[in-house]
Amino acid sequence: MTGAAPAVVLLSGGMDSAVVLAHLKAEGFACHALSFDYGQRHRVELERAAELARAIGAASHRTARIDLRAFGASALTADIEVPKGRDVEHATGIPVTYVPARNTIFLAHALAMAESLGARDIGIGVNAIDYSGYPDCRPAFVAAFEKLANLATRAGVEAGERGERWIRVQTPLLHMSKAEIVRRGRALGVPLDRTVSCYDPSPAGDPCGNCDACQLRALGFREAG
């Protein structure tokens, strides 16, 4: 859309981030998608992210390369088995699929990209209901990062001097159930069948069906009918 305000959208190749991209595009933003090759075991998501960016109509798509395997401590970036068959509806605690500080790192990169583009909005598909216990998907984290973003950048400081808030972290899925996300994705025409949520997929992207992400996704589709 000519003259549309730019926004940076974190795009993993999964369902939630794809729905956020489509949502912000429908809101009239020129969405610049940002994905990460961070050493994740489920690298097929990068192929799907590129496919989804094209299908949904992102204004641009970039992939940043950072190696979180240097820190490990997660089943997604180290030689640690991905948990299978957990009772995700009643699970407590932070699972081993949590990647240390991942969303903080990703949002910091998105913030740099936003400032370089003159964008005032960053979209991220965090969810506080079906979030598998991750601390960096909670409302308090999002609010804290947004405050930091407005303090830590030239654009933020200059906006503050004018009495304005510069950056907004857009989290349209924050309080949605997985079923509501499925319905929103279908309404927006997102090719949900091309998204990959599995933590341990086959090289072709076929889901394992038993990890936390697969179970939450399947639950959402069942509840959405």
C-alpha positions in Angstrom: 0.0 0.0 0.0 1.5 3.3 -1.1 2.2 5.7 1.8 1.4 3.0 4.4 3.2 3.3 7.7 6.0 0.8 8.1 6.0 -1.9 10.7 8.5 -4.6 11.6 7.0 -8.0 12.2 8.8 -11.0 13.7 8.1 -14.0 11.4 9.1 -17.4 12.6 7.2 -19.5 10.0 4.7 -20.6 12.7 1.0 -20.0 12.9 1.0 -17.2 15.5 3.6 -14.9 13.8 1.9 -15.5 10.4 -1.4 -14.4 11.8 0.3 -11.3 13.3 1.8 -10.4 9.9 -1.6 -10.8 8.2 -3.3 -8.8 10.9 -1.0 -5.8 10.7 -1.1 -5.8 7.0 -5.0 -5.8 7.2 -4.6 -2.8 9.6 -2.9 -0.9 6.8 0.8 -1.3 7.7 3.5 -1.9 5.2 4.9 -5.0 7.0 8.6 -5.7 6.9 9.1 -9.3 8.1 12.2 -10.3 10.1 13.1 -13.9 10.7 16.1 -15.5 12.5 18.5 -18.3 11.7 19.6 -18.8 15.3 20.8 -22.4 15.1 17.3 -23.9 15.8 16.8 -27.5 15.2 13.5 -26.8 13.4 15.2 -25.0 10.6 12.4 -25.8 8.1 10.6 -22.9 9.7 12.9 -20.5 7.8 11.7 -21.9 4.4 8.1 -21.5 5.5 8.7 -18.0 6.8 9.9 -17.0 3.3 6.9 -18.7 1.7 4.5 -17.0 4.2 6.1 -13.6 3.7 5.4 -13.9 0.0 1.9 -15.3 0.4 0.7 -12.7 2.9 2.3 -9.8 1.1 5.1 -8.5 3.3 6.8 -5.4 2.0 10.1 -7.1 2.6 11.6 -10.1 4.3 15.0 -10.4 5.9 16.7 -13.2 7.8 19.2 -12.2 10.5 21.8 -14.8 11.5 22.7 -15.2 15.1 24.0 -18.4 16.7 22.2 -19.1 20.0 23.8 -22.5 20.1 26.8 -20.7 21.6 24.7 -20.6 24.8 22.7 -23.8 24.5 20.6 -24.7 27.5 17.5 -25.3 25.4 16.1 -28.3 23.6 15.9 -26.1 20.5 19.5 -25.1 20.4 21.4 -27.9 22.2 21.6 -31.7 22.3 18.7 -31.9 24.6 15.7 -34.1 23.9 12.4 -32.2 23.0 9.8 -33.3 25.5 7.0 -35.3 24.0 3.5 -36.3 25.3 3.3 -33.8 28.1 -0.1 -32.8 29.4 0.1 -29.3 28.1 -3.3 -28.3 29.4 -2.2 -28.8 33.0 1.6 -28.4 32.7 3.4 -26.0 35.1 6.9 -24.5 35.1 9.1 -23.3 32.2 9.8 -26.2 29.8 13.3 -27.0 28.4 12.2 -25.8 25.0 12.5 -22.2 26.4 15.5 -20.5 24.6 17.3 -18.2 27.1 16.3 -14.6 26.4 15.2 -15.4 22.8 12.4 -12.8 22.5 14.5 -10.1 24.2 17.2 -10.8 21.6 14.7 -10.9 18.7 12.9 -7.8 19.7 16.3 -5.9 20.1 17.0 -6.7 16.5 13.5 -5.7 15.4 14.0 -2.4 17.3 17.2 -1.7 15.4 15.4 -2.5 12.1 12.4 -0.3 13.1 14.6 2.7 13.8 16.5 2.3 10.5 13.2 2.1 8.6 11.5 4.9 10.5 8.9 2.4 11.8 7.0 3.1 15.0 5.4 -0.4 15.3 6.9 -3.9 16.0 4.6 -6.9 15.8 5.3 -10.1 17.7 3.1 -13.2 18.0 3.4 -13.7 21.8 0.5 -15.3 23.6 -0.2 -15.2 27.3 -2.8 -18.0 27.3 -1.2 -20.9 25.4 2.4 -19.7 25.9 3.8 -23.0 27.3 5.1 -21.2 30.4 7.6 -18.9 28.6 8.4 -15.8 30.6 9.1 -13.7 27.5 5.5 -14.1 26.2 3.9 -12.4 29.2 2.2 -8.9 29.2 4.7 -7.6 31.8 7.6 -8.5 29.5 6.1 -6.8 26.5 5.3 -3.6 28.5 8.9 -3.6 29.9 10.5 -4.0 26.5 8.3 -1.2 25.0 9.4 1.1 27.8 13.1 0.1 27.2 12.7 0.7 23.4 11.5 4.3 24.0 14.5 5.0 26.3 17.2 3.2 24.4 17.0 4.7 20.9 17.6 8.1 19.4 14.1 8.1 17.9 12.7 7.2 21.2 14.5 10.0 23.1 13.6 12.6 20.5 10.0 11.5 20.6 10.1 11.7 24.4 11.4 15.2 24.3 8.2 16.1 22.3 6.1 14.3 24.9 5.4 11.4 22.5 5.8 7.7 22.6 7.8 6.5 19.7 7.7 2.7 19.5 4.7 0.4 20.1 5.1 -3.4 20.5 1.9 -4.8 18.8 0.7 -8.0 20.3 -2.7 -8.7 18.8 -2.7 -12.3 19.9 -1.6 -11.7 23.5 -5.0 -12.6 25.1 -6.4 -15.0 22.4 -6.8 -18.7 22.8 -5.3 -20.9 20.2 -8.8 -21.5 18.8 -9.3 -17.8 18.4 -5.9 -17.5 16.6 -7.0 -20.2 14.2 -10.2 -18.5 13.5 -8.5 -15.1 13.0 -6.0 -16.7 10.7 -8.7 -18.3 8.6 -10.6 -15.0 8.4 -7.4 -13.2 7.2 -6.7 -15.9 4.6 -3.5 -17.1 6.1 -2.3 -20.4 4.6 -2.3 -22.1 8.0 -1.4 -25.4 6.3 1.9 -24.0 5.3 2.8 -22.8 8.8 5.1 -25.1 11.0 4.8 -25.0 14.8 6.5 -28.2 15.7 9.7 -28.2 17.8 11.0 -31.4 16.3 9.7 -31.7 12.7 11.0 -33.9 9.9 13.3 -32.2 7.3 10.2 -31.8 5.1 8.3 -30.0 7.9 6.1 -32.8 8.9 5.1 -32.4 12.6 6.0 -34.9 15.3 2.5 -34.5 16.7 3.6 -35.0 20.4 5.6 -32.0 21.4 4.1 -29.1 23.4 3.7 -26.9 20.3 2.0 -29.7 18.3 -0.4 -30.4 21.1 -1.3 -26.8 21.6 -1.8 -26.3 17.9 -4.0 -29.4 17.5 -6.1 -28.3 20.5 -6.6 -24.9 18.9 -7.8 -26.5 15.6 -10.1 -28.9 17.5 -11.7 -26.1 19.5 -12.1 -23.9 16.4 -14.0 -26.8 14.8 
